Amino acid sequence: MTSELSMKKRTTRDVILHSIKSLSHPTVEDLAEVAEVSPVTVRHHLNALLAAGIIEAATVRRKVGRPYYVYSLSEKGQELFPKRYVRLTNRLLDEMKDRLPQKVIDELFDGVVENVLDNHRGEFEHLALEDRLDFLVALLAEEGFLCTWERTDTGFRIAEYSCPYVSIAGFHAEVCTFDRKLMDGILQLPVRQDSCILQGGECCQFTILATAEPVGGEPSPYLERT
């Protein structure tokens, strides 16, 4: 009963803001459905939130059809909500670094990635490269990343429009290796990072050279879609 009353006291803008926080990269249509208002009303509130720097918009390009916008909280917007888990994670990592050599820290992060890969290895090992890219994007979405991939003249490009660890990665760069190592493990091809959100980029962008030798040096059986 209490939660229902608190929801009734929320303004439309409050509902939109909380929905942006709780949903995974919602569109205007998603927010209109939750707030039970028209998309025109949602856009009005989104424009105000964007102008205030509380939210951010990212353009998502699809293989077919027009691009669309998705929304997420900016760093300023995140500060409106409690972030004790971020503070705790940063403190834990600080404590680990005080007690353990950097090599051990790196091995721990590698172990986390290997555990994720081991849990899914049977799902992607048999796939052709483009299917692996689809699988990678879906897996990263489960981990909180919003990303897409596209074919280029020399291979493929992956663009990440948001990172769930951005508040932690600013203090502990090791966290930034998680998605990159997942790409290496699933695609088995060299991955080059071209831009980073933490360094002012609009997105984290990666290039995969499909003509290069895969990680490990063996010719890849996945270069051509079957």
Phi, psi and omega in degrees: 000320181297316181295324179294319179295319180294325178295322181294329182282346181287141173282168177301320180295322177298316180298316179297315182295315179294326179291323177298324179289319189272331180273160180269096175054062184290154173265175176302318181296320178300315183290324178297322180293316181292316183279350180058045175226175182282156175303327178298317178295319179299315180299323177300312180291321179297319179299321179292319179292323176295316180297327179278354180076018183274331178233167177231150178245140177233139178271127178250122180262130180261160177297323180230137178098172182284152175297160176220165182258143170234159190233147177212163178287139171281177176300321177296320179293322179299330182290346177285345183242151177300139180230045184297329180294325178293316180298317180296316180299316178297321179292319178298317180293321176301316181294319178299318182290332177288331187258336188239148174292155182302326180300320180291320177301314180297320179295325178295316178295320177299321180295323177298315180296317180297323178296318178296315180297318180297324180292339185239001189305319181293346182272338185237345186300327185271358188277150170290165190301314182294327176291326176295321177297317176300316180296317180300314180299318179294319180293317178296326177297321177297330180273357176105004178269144171253114182212162178222166174226156177211155178278143175238181181295331184251354182168245183216158177231134175247133178238125176256119184267348176206154180229127180289348185251014188299326181288338179264321185297335178297336179254335184226095187297339181302329181299330182293345182278348186301305183292322180298318181288330172296319177299313179302313185291325183275317185276332182056039176221155178298136180240129179244128178270129184255336179207162184217136179299321182295337180259018175096002179287154177291335178205168169270118185243137183232144176248132176246119181270102184288344180271351181277165176290142180291167175301128183105344172088350181275145177302138183273132176278003188249011184291329179249137179291132181270000000 
